[in-house]
Amino acid sequence: MAQTTRRCWLTFEEGRQNEPCLWRMTQEYPNVMFDIRQASVQKDIGIMAVLFTGEEQEIQAALDFLVSQEVKVDPVEGGSLVAG
């Protein structure tokens, strides 16, 4: 299948910014690559702009996994909510 990319904002709240959520995602979905493009982590919140690369179904499954870890996932460019 063809590789695609998706750019998303990830928001980590309520202590999630101190947990290895992206590492856990890579253990479940090793074929999804990610590139952190921008990040800001504070005491109460962490926000990252992340580029995901892989097969569309795998990327969506990885994003769904992040949502299950209570990470908020939104598209970088307009549109509706990606997941969560």
URVEN-V732084 format. One record per residue. N is the residue number from 0. RES is the residue in three letters. SS is DSSP state (a for helix, b for strand, c for the rest). Layout:
n=N res=RES ss=SS
n=N res=RES ss=SS
This chain:
n=0 res=MET ss=c
n=1 res=ALA ss=c
n=2 res=GLN ss=c
n=3 res=THR ss=b
n=4 res=THR ss=b
n=5 res=ARG ss=b
n=6 res=ARG ss=b
n=7 res=CYS ss=b
n=8 res=TRP ss=b
n=9 res=LEU ss=b
n=10 res=THR ss=b
n=11 res=PHE ss=b
n=12 res=GLU ss=b
n=13 res=GLU ss=c
n=14 res=GLY ss=c
n=15 res=ARG ss=a
n=16 res=GLN ss=a
n=17 res=ASN ss=a
n=18 res=GLU ss=c
n=19 res=PRO ss=c
n=20 res=CYS ss=a
n=21 res=LEU ss=a
n=22 res=TRP ss=a
n=23 res=ARG ss=a
n=24 res=MET ss=a
n=25 res=THR ss=a
n=26 res=GLN ss=a
n=27 res=GLU ss=a
n=28 res=TYR ss=c
n=29 res=PRO ss=c
n=30 res=ASN ss=c
n=31 res=VAL ss=c
n=32 res=MET ss=b
n=33 res=PHE ss=b
n=34 res=ASP ss=b
n=35 res=ILE ss=b
n=36 res=ARG ss=b
n=37 res=GLN ss=b
n=38 res=ALA ss=b
n=39 res=SER ss=b
n=40 res=VAL ss=b
n=41 res=GLN ss=c
n=42 res=LYS ss=c
n=43 res=ASP ss=c
n=44 res=ILE ss=b
n=45 res=GLY ss=b
n=46 res=ILE ss=b
n=47 res=MET ss=b
n=48 res=ALA ss=b
n=49 res=VAL ss=b
n=50 res=LEU ss=b
n=51 res=PHE ss=b
n=52 res=THR ss=b
n=53 res=GLY ss=b
n=54 res=GLU ss=c
n=55 res=GLU ss=a
n=56 res=GLN ss=a
n=57 res=GLU ss=a
n=58 res=ILE ss=a
n=59 res=GLN ss=a
n=60 res=ALA ss=a
n=61 res=ALA ss=a
n=62 res=LEU ss=a
n=63 res=ASP ss=a
n=64 res=PHE ss=a
n=65 res=LEU ss=a
n=66 res=VAL ss=a
n=67 res=SER ss=a
n=68 res=GLN ss=c
n=69 res=GLU ss=c
n=70 res=VAL ss=c
n=71 res=LYS ss=b
n=72 res=VAL ss=b
n=73 res=ASP ss=b
n=74 res=PRO ss=b
n=75 res=VAL ss=c
n=76 res=GLU ss=c
n=77 res=GLY ss=c
n=78 res=GLY ss=c
n=79 res=SER ss=c
n=80 res=LEU ss=c
n=81 res=VAL ss=c
n=82 res=ALA ss=b
n=83 res=GLY ss=c
